[in-house]
Amino acid sequence: MSEPSDKELLAAHVAGDPEAFGTLVTRHRDRLWAVALRTCGHPETAADGLQEGLVAAFRRAGSFRGDAAVTTWLHRVVVNACLDRLRAEKVRRAEPLPDDLDAVEAGHRRTRETVGDAVDPAERGLVVERRERVLAALATLPDEQRAAIVLVDMEGYPVAEVAQILDCAEGTVKSRCSRGRARLAVLLADVLDDLPADADADAGRTPPHDAGNPTGAPDVGSVTPRGPPAGTAVD
């Protein structure tokens, strides 16, 4: 028997199925978490924003009109919750990387060595430094610009879908991305000049639908989707 569609799961939730919403969230939580993390810039803030967004989606599921994909609607609710949290906390500073980033890097090293690709410690250090610089630069952008950059450039969503997620015109998304990229180009000029030809691979760029959920802490530097922290769920 085929799996129920997202719309069918949401409809079942509205109709009173106690398992349907959890199934829906499990299906998409990795990408929702990745977007929340990169929008907020800090795991704790992202976890709070994701939690608030999922609770809002749980309660407001009956308002879903079906004029967009369920995933688009979920992302809209979560991104709005993250932006609301950022505005409330007046987050305008570069946030530090998680304390356990070295452990995350070690995990990447073991994975690459498994397939026979030895990692140069000096190269790994450069990758970590670049990630830190990118995160710090992203954190200086206005919230709406950061959200547009994250969704379009880091997560690979089409501009038209991002416009639906952010509830604005496509031209507004393009403008926010353009201004954000210009700012990042200035802040990261030396990093961009030093990037090798295969920098996307080194930075962890993955296709939009590669939504794995590896163990360990979120890797806030790459764009590999990561699962939310334990305990981030809707009761």
Contacts in CASP RR format, 6 or more apart in sequence:
PFRMAT RR
TARGET T0000
AUTHOR 0000-0000-0000
METHOD contacts of the structure
MODEL  1
MSEPSDKELLAAHVAGDPEAFGTLVTRHRDRLWAVALRTCGHPETAADGL
QEGLVAAFRRAGSFRGDAAVTTWLHRVVVNACLDRLRAEKVRRAEPLPDD
LDAVEAGHRRTRETVGDAVDPAERGLVVERRERVLAALATLPDEQRAAIV
LVDMEGYPVAEVAQILDCAEGTVKSRCSRGRARLAVLLADVLDDLPADAD
ADAGRTPPHDAGNPTGAPDVGSVTPRGPPAGTAVD
4 12 0 8 1.000
4 20 0 8 1.000
4 23 0 8 1.000
6 24 0 8 1.000
6 27 0 8 1.000
6 28 0 8 1.000
6 69 0 8 1.000
6 70 0 8 1.000
6 71 0 8 1.000
7 66 0 8 1.000
7 70 0 8 1.000
9 20 0 8 1.000
9 21 0 8 1.000
9 23 0 8 1.000
9 24 0 8 1.000
9 27 0 8 1.000
9 70 0 8 1.000
10 20 0 8 1.000
10 21 0 8 1.000
10 24 0 8 1.000
10 61 0 8 1.000
10 64 0 8 1.000
10 70 0 8 1.000
12 20 0 8 1.000
13 20 0 8 1.000
13 21 0 8 1.000
13 24 0 8 1.000
13 58 0 8 1.000
13 61 0 8 1.000
14 61 0 8 1.000
14 62 0 8 1.000
14 64 0 8 1.000
21 57 0 8 1.000
21 58 0 8 1.000
21 61 0 8 1.000
21 234 0 8 1.000
22 234 0 8 1.000
24 70 0 8 1.000
24 74 0 8 1.000
25 32 0 8 1.000
25 54 0 8 1.000
25 233 0 8 1.000
25 234 0 8 1.000
28 71 0 8 1.000
28 74 0 8 1.000
28 211 0 8 1.000
29 213 0 8 1.000
29 227 0 8 1.000
29 228 0 8 1.000
30 211 0 8 1.000
30 212 0 8 1.000
30 213 0 8 1.000
30 225 0 8 1.000
30 226 0 8 1.000
30 227 0 8 1.000
31 71 0 8 1.000
31 75 0 8 1.000
31 155 0 8 1.000
31 208 0 8 1.000
31 211 0 8 1.000
31 225 0 8 1.000
32 50 0 8 1.000
32 54 0 8 1.000
32 74 0 8 1.000
32 75 0 8 1.000
32 78 0 8 1.000
32 228 0 8 1.000
33 46 0 8 1.000
33 50 0 8 1.000
33 218 0 8 1.000
33 225 0 8 1.000
33 226 0 8 1.000
33 227 0 8 1.000
33 228 0 8 1.000
33 232 0 8 1.000
34 155 0 8 1.000
34 223 0 8 1.000
34 224 0 8 1.000
34 225 0 8 1.000
34 226 0 8 1.000
34 227 0 8 1.000
35 75 0 8 1.000
35 78 0 8 1.000
35 79 0 8 1.000
35 82 0 8 1.000
35 150 0 8 1.000
35 151 0 8 1.000
35 155 0 8 1.000
36 46 0 8 1.000
36 47 0 8 1.000
36 49 0 8 1.000
36 50 0 8 1.000
36 78 0 8 1.000
36 79 0 8 1.000
36 82 0 8 1.000
36 228 0 8 1.000
37 43 0 8 1.000
37 46 0 8 1.000
37 218 0 8 1.000
37 220 0 8 1.000
37 226 0 8 1.000
38 138 0 8 1.000
38 146 0 8 1.000
38 150 0 8 1.000
38 154 0 8 1.000
38 155 0 8 1.000
38 220 0 8 1.000
38 223 0 8 1.000
39 46 0 8 1.000
39 79 0 8 1.000
39 82 0 8 1.000
39 83 0 8 1.000
39 86 0 8 1.000
39 143 0 8 1.000
39 146 0 8 1.000
39 147 0 8 1.000
39 150 0 8 1.000
40 46 0 8 1.000
40 49 0 8 1.000
40 82 0 8 1.000
40 85 0 8 1.000
40 86 0 8 1.000
40 91 0 8 1.000
41 95 0 8 1.000
41 135 0 8 1.000
41 138 0 8 1.000
41 139 0 8 1.000
41 220 0 8 1.000
42 91 0 8 1.000
42 95 0 8 1.000
43 98 0 8 1.000
43 217 0 8 1.000
43 218 0 8 1.000
43 220 0 8 1.000
43 229 0 8 1.000
45 82 0 8 1.000
45 85 0 8 1.000
45 86 0 8 1.000
45 89 0 8 1.000
45 91 0 8 1.000
45 95 0 8 1.000
46 82 0 8 1.000
46 218 0 8 1.000
47 228 0 8 1.000
47 229 0 8 1.000
47 232 0 8 1.000
48 85 0 8 1.000
49 78 0 8 1.000
49 81 0 8 1.000
49 82 0 8 1.000
49 85 0 8 1.000
50 78 0 8 1.000
50 81 0 8 1.000
50 82 0 8 1.000
50 228 0 8 1.000
50 232 0 8 1.000
51 232 0 8 1.000
51 233 0 8 1.000
51 234 0 8 1.000
52 81 0 8 1.000
52 84 0 8 1.000
52 85 0 8 1.000
53 77 0 8 1.000
53 78 0 8 1.000
53 80 0 8 1.000
53 81 0 8 1.000
53 82 0 8 1.000
54 77 0 8 1.000
54 78 0 8 1.000
54 232 0 8 1.000
54 233 0 8 1.000
54 234 0 8 1.000
55 234 0 8 1.000
56 77 0 8 1.000
56 81 0 8 1.000
57 73 0 8 1.000
57 74 0 8 1.000
57 77 0 8 1.000
57 78 0 8 1.000
58 234 0 8 1.000
60 77 0 8 1.000
64 70 0 8 1.000
64 73 0 8 1.000
66 73 0 8 1.000
68 76 0 8 1.000
68 164 0 8 1.000
69 161 0 8 1.000
72 161 0 8 1.000
72 164 0 8 1.000
72 165 0 8 1.000
75 151 0 8 1.000
75 165 0 8 1.000
76 164 0 8 1.000
76 165 0 8 1.000
76 166 0 8 1.000
76 167 0 8 1.000
79 147 0 8 1.000
79 151 0 8 1.000
79 165 0 8 1.000
79 166 0 8 1.000
80 167 0 8 1.000
82 147 0 8 1.000
83 143 0 8 1.000
83 144 0 8 1.000
83 147 0 8 1.000
86 143 0 8 1.000
87 143 0 8 1.000
91 139 0 8 1.000
91 143 0 8 1.000
92 139 0 8 1.000
92 140 0 8 1.000
93 139 0 8 1.000
94 135 0 8 1.000
94 136 0 8 1.000
94 137 0 8 1.000
94 139 0 8 1.000
94 140 0 8 1.000
95 135 0 8 1.000
95 136 0 8 1.000
95 139 0 8 1.000
97 131 0 8 1.000
97 132 0 8 1.000
97 135 0 8 1.000
97 220 0 8 1.000
97 221 0 8 1.000
98 104 0 8 1.000
98 217 0 8 1.000
98 218 0 8 1.000
98 220 0 8 1.000
100 216 0 8 1.000
100 217 0 8 1.000
101 128 0 8 1.000
101 131 0 8 1.000
101 217 0 8 1.000
101 219 0 8 1.000
101 220 0 8 1.000
103 216 0 8 1.000
103 217 0 8 1.000
104 216 0 8 1.000
104 217 0 8 1.000
104 218 0 8 1.000
104 219 0 8 1.000
105 124 0 8 1.000
105 125 0 8 1.000
105 127 0 8 1.000
105 128 0 8 1.000
108 119 0 8 1.000
108 219 0 8 1.000
109 119 0 8 1.000
109 124 0 8 1.000
112 118 0 8 1.000
112 119 0 8 1.000
113 119 0 8 1.000
123 202 0 8 1.000
126 194 0 8 1.000
127 202 0 8 1.000
127 203 0 8 1.000
130 191 0 8 1.000
130 195 0 8 1.000
130 203 0 8 1.000
131 203 0 8 1.000
131 220 0 8 1.000
131 221 0 8 1.000
131 222 0 8 1.000
133 187 0 8 1.000
133 188 0 8 1.000
133 191 0 8 1.000
134 184 0 8 1.000
134 188 0 8 1.000
134 191 0 8 1.000
134 203 0 8 1.000
134 221 0 8 1.000
135 220 0 8 1.000
135 221 0 8 1.000
137 183 0 8 1.000
137 184 0 8 1.000
137 187 0 8 1.000
137 188 0 8 1.000
138 146 0 8 1.000
138 149 0 8 1.000
138 150 0 8 1.000
138 184 0 8 1.000
139 146 0 8 1.000
140 183 0 8 1.000
140 187 0 8 1.000
141 149 0 8 1.000
141 180 0 8 1.000
141 183 0 8 1.000
141 184 0 8 1.000
144 166 0 8 1.000
144 176 0 8 1.000
145 176 0 8 1.000
145 177 0 8 1.000
145 179 0 8 1.000
145 180 0 8 1.000
145 183 0 8 1.000
146 180 0 8 1.000
147 166 0 8 1.000
147 176 0 8 1.000
148 162 0 8 1.000
148 166 0 8 1.000
148 173 0 8 1.000
148 176 0 8 1.000
148 177 0 8 1.000
148 180 0 8 1.000
149 176 0 8 1.000
149 177 0 8 1.000
149 180 0 8 1.000
149 181 0 8 1.000
149 184 0 8 1.000
151 157 0 8 1.000
151 162 0 8 1.000
151 165 0 8 1.000
151 166 0 8 1.000
152 159 0 8 1.000
152 162 0 8 1.000
152 173 0 8 1.000
152 177 0 8 1.000
153 177 0 8 1.000
153 181 0 8 1.000
154 223 0 8 1.000
155 208 0 8 1.000
155 223 0 8 1.000
156 208 0 8 1.000
157 165 0 8 1.000
157 208 0 8 1.000
159 170 0 8 1.000
159 171 0 8 1.000
159 173 0 8 1.000
159 174 0 8 1.000
159 177 0 8 1.000
160 170 0 8 1.000
162 173 0 8 1.000
163 169 0 8 1.000
163 170 0 8 1.000
163 171 0 8 1.000
163 172 0 8 1.000
163 173 0 8 1.000
166 172 0 8 1.000
166 173 0 8 1.000
185 192 0 8 1.000
195 202 0 8 1.000
196 202 0 8 1.000
203 221 0 8 1.000
203 222 0 8 1.000
203 223 0 8 1.000
204 222 0 8 1.000
204 223 0 8 1.000
204 224 0 8 1.000
205 222 0 8 1.000
205 223 0 8 1.000
206 222 0 8 1.000
206 223 0 8 1.000
206 224 0 8 1.000
206 225 0 8 1.000
210 224 0 8 1.000
210 225 0 8 1.000
211 225 0 8 1.000
212 224 0 8 1.000
212 225 0 8 1.000
212 226 0 8 1.000
212 227 0 8 1.000
213 225 0 8 1.000
213 226 0 8 1.000
213 227 0 8 1.000
214 224 0 8 1.000
214 226 0 8 1.000
218 226 0 8 1.000
218 227 0 8 1.000
218 229 0 8 1.000
219 226 0 8 1.000
END
